[in-house]
Amino acid sequence: MSNLNPFELRLELLKMAKDMLVEEYYGKKEQISNDWQVRVESARHAGSAPPEHPAMPTYPTESDVVAKATQLNGFVSQIPQSTLEKTSKKST
């Protein structure tokens, strides 16, 4: 990310935030599905009714991506977390 202007840097932070959140989403989704499959197999072996499928996590929204990018920008700019929390509360 060398020699980026401020607009390009913000775009890169948004892309990075989106990628991080989407990866986290799919990881959680896979974990939930795997855990459910184990419970289904256990129920099958025990001869009981299979459990209902659990709710899946929500896909990251635009607001989630912007919030994550703001958090990353704060880290890069070394802005204290308490300042970021106050700013994000004002914008909502």
Secondary structure as GFF3:
##gff-version 3
##sequence-region A 1 92
A	DSSP	alpha_helix	6	46	.	.	.	ID=ss1
A	DSSP	alpha_helix	62	77	.	.	.	ID=ss2
A	DSSP	alpha_helix	81	91	.	.	.	ID=ss3
###
